Amino acid sequence: MSDSQIDPDQFTRAGSITKDYYRDVYPTIDPTQSELSQTDKVTIVTGAGKGIGRAIARAHAQSGVKGLVLITQSAQSAEETKAIVQAEFPSVEVLALPTDITDEQAVAQTFATIKEKFGTTVHTLINNAGVFTSVAPVAESDSTKWWKDFEVNVRGTYLMTAAYLRLIADEAADFQPTVVNFMSTISLTPPGLSSYFISKLGVAKFTEFIAAENPRVAAYTLSPGIVLTSMTLDGFKPFAKDTPELPSAVTVYLAAKRPQYLNGRHLSANWDFAELESRQSEFASSEKLTLGQFI
């Protein structure tokens, strides 16, 4: 089938629970609008060295945050994102920290540096970092590569979140922290990508536990849609029409509004968040958008 015969919205439309769906920023989630202002807030972003992570950093700068912490794989990518953000938003304090998020000691040192710079008043953690190393059917897979996806996607998310929760533990009772964990469209079962999708399913349940164990923390999992990045496989490229700014803006919306009716839920950046607002009672009184909806 040629690209001209492919419907680029096929998966996006099928996965939407709202009448309308979006593939770019729209007014409800626009990070520049005053309703989503994050003045005086501090945001941590993992995987901030490129692609969606870099766009997340810029979106939070657009929303007026006081400080940004950029967690990246390499020092070079950290400094590149820092330079881009500071060139456009010179008033934002940017801390660039290359960190192996699978290394508990490295994560502890990173959070010690964050505390030294910003104290414990850090409002938002966005766990965007993720990999898929194994691309093979289970019977043909390399166990080291297969498990690597769990090391980064699950262990890395766990270590960052646990360290963040310890950082903010002594904040006042009215402090309102937010955690956004990136996942994928876990309803899909593409052959050869078992480790990636199963690890992201684990992240979804992990997020439910964060919400259940921490009443003051608003926690969400977010599928970014289909964004063309260095990780996009050839078979998905014809459908990769979502801009990196779309999921980035949704993270601002979630951090700024902290919708309690979506707390602990699994969301897609493509959905119409204005419609979700109009359906608050539907979600608040049910298990919709949780794994309990299906199991």
N, C-alpha and C positions, 0 to 999 in steps of 0.2 A: 504494500500500500504506500503510495506517495504521500509526502507531507501535505499536499494540497487536498488529499482525501481524508486526512485525520482531523477530528474535532478536538481542538486544543483544550476545550472545556469539559471533555468527557468525564474525567475523574473528579474534577472540581464540582461540577453540577451534581454528580451522583453522590458525593459525600456531603452535600450541603443540607443542613436541617432548617435553613431559612429560605424564604421565597427568593430573595436576591442574594447574590454572592459577588464578591469583589476580588480583583486581582491586582489592585493598586490602592493607595491611600485614598480615603474618602472623608467627608467632613466629620463624621462621628468620632473617628480615631485620629484626626489630624493633630500631630503633637505640638503644633504651634498655637492651637486655640487655648484661650485663657482657662477654660474649664478643666483642661488637663495639665495645668501648670504644676511643675515640680520644684518650684523655688525652694532653696535651702535643703534640698534632699541630696542624698548620695546613692549612686547606683554602681553595683558590681556587675560586670559582663564577662562571662567566659567565652572563649573562642572569638575574642574581639579583634584578632589580627587580620581578618579578611571577610569578604562576603557578607552574610547576614549579621554576624557579630559586629563588624565595623559599622554597618547600617544601624544596628541597635544603639551603639554608642552615640552616633550622630543624632538619632531621634531623641534620645534622652537629653542631649545637649540642647536640642531645639526646644525641649519642654522646660528648660530653665534650671536644670539641676545645678547644685553648687559644686558637686564633685563626681568624678567618674573613676572607677578602678577598672583597668583593662587587663584581663587575664588572657595570656596568649601562650602559644607553644614556644615562640622564639623571641629574642630581644629585638631583632630587626622588625618583625611585624608589629610588635608592641609600640615601638618608636614611630613607625609609619602611621599607625592609627592615631597615636597621640598627636603627631604633627598635623594631620588632617583636621582633627577636632579643634585643636587650639588655633589653627589658622582661621577657622570660621567662627569659633566661639572662645575668644581669648580670656573671658572672665571665668570659664570653667576650670577648676583645679583637676588636672588629670594625673593619675598615678598609674604608670605602666609597669606591670609585673609579670614577666615571663615565668610560668609555673607549670610543672608537671602535676596535673591535677590528680593523677593516680598515685602520687607519692605523699603519704600522710605527713611526713616531716616537712616537705616542701610547702604543702598547703598550710601547715601550722605557721611556718615562717612568713608566708604571704599574709596571713591574717594578723600576725604581729605587726607587720609593716603597715597594714591598713589601719590598725588601731592606733599606731603611732601618728599617722597622718590625719585621720578623721575621727578618732575616738571610737566609741561604740555606737554612735548614732548613724548607722548605715541602713537606709530605708529599704533597699531593693537588691535582691540577688537574682540574676538571670543566668541560668545554666543553659547556655547555647552550645557549648563545645560538644562535639560528637564525631564519631568516625564509623565507617564500615570498611573493615580491613579484609573480611572474608567475603569473596564473591564466588561461591561454588555450592553445588548440592551437598547436603550433609555427608553423604557417603564418600564424596571426593574432597571434602574440606580438610584443611590443615588445622589441627586443634589449637595451635598457638595463635594463628590468625583469627580463628573463630572466637576464642576467648578474649582476644584483645578488644573486641567491640564491647564486651561486658566490663572490662577493666576501665575503659574511658567512659562509656555511656552510663553505666550503673555505679561503679566504684567512684569514678570522678565526680559524678553528681552527688553521691552520698557524702564524700569527704568535704566537698565545698559547702554543702548544705549544713552538715553537722557543725563545721567550723563557724559558719555564719550564725547559726542558732546559739552557739556558745558566746559569740561576740556580743550579741544583742540581749543576752539573758538578763542583764542587770538594768536594762532600760525601764523607764517608768511604765506603769500599767496601761497608760493611754497611748503608748508608742504603737505605731501601725506598720509593721514590716510586711513585705511582699516577696514571695518566691515564685518565679516563673521557670518551669522546666520544659525544655523543648523535647518533643517526641516526634513521631511520624504518624502517618495514617495507618494505625495499627490494624485496621480492618483488611488491609491488603496482605496477600500472601505470595509475593513474587518469588518464584523458585530461584535458589542460589543466594538469597539474602536473609537466611534464617537468623543468623546471629544479630544482625542489625535490628530487625523488627522485633525479635523476642526481647532483646535488651531494652528497646524503647517501650515495650509493653511493661517491663519491670519498672521503668521510670514512671509510668502512669500510676501504677499501684503505690510506688514510693511517695508520689505527690499526695495521694489520698491519706497516707499515714502522716505526712507533715501537717496536713490540715486537721486531722483528727487529734494529734498529740499536742498541737500548739494553737489554742483557741484564738490568740490574737494575731496569728500569722495568716494572711490570705495567700493560698497556694493554688497554682494552676498549672496544668500541662497544656502546651500549645503546639499544634502542628503548623509549621510555617507555610504550608501550601507547597507548590512545586516551583521552586526558585532555581534558576540556572546558576549553579556554582561549580567549583572544581570537583565536587562529589557527584554531580548529576550523571547518571549512566546514560548511554546513547539512546536506549529505548524510551527514556523518560523525557528527553530533550524536546520533542515536538509539543509536549504538554507543559513545559516549564515557562509559563507566561506570567507567573507572579513576580512582582518586583521585590527586592530585598527590603524595600521601605515598608511594604505591607505588614509583614509580621513584626517589624521593628516598631511601627506605630501602635500595633495592638499591645505590645509590651508596655508602652507608655500609658495607654488606656487602662490596662489592668493595674499598673502601679499607682496611677493617679486616682482612679475611682474605686479600686478594690471591691468589686461587686460581690457581696456575700452570697448571693443566690447562685453564683458560679464557683464558690470556694470548693477546692478539692475536685473540680471537674476537668474534663478533657475537651479542649476547644480547638477550633480551626481558625486560622487567620483569615480564611476566605469568607467566613460567615458574617452576616449583617448584624453588627452589635447593637444597632438601634432596635432591630426586631427582637433580639434577645432581651433587651431592657423591657420591652413591652410584654414579655412572657415570664417575668420574674416569678410569679406565683407557681407557674407550671414546674419550674426547676426546683424551687425551694421546698416543694411538698412531695418530691419524688427522687428516685435514684437516677434520673436521666442524666446522661453525660458522665456517669461513673461506670466502673467495670461491673458493679453490681447490677446494672441494667441488663447485662448480657449473661451473667453467670448465676 
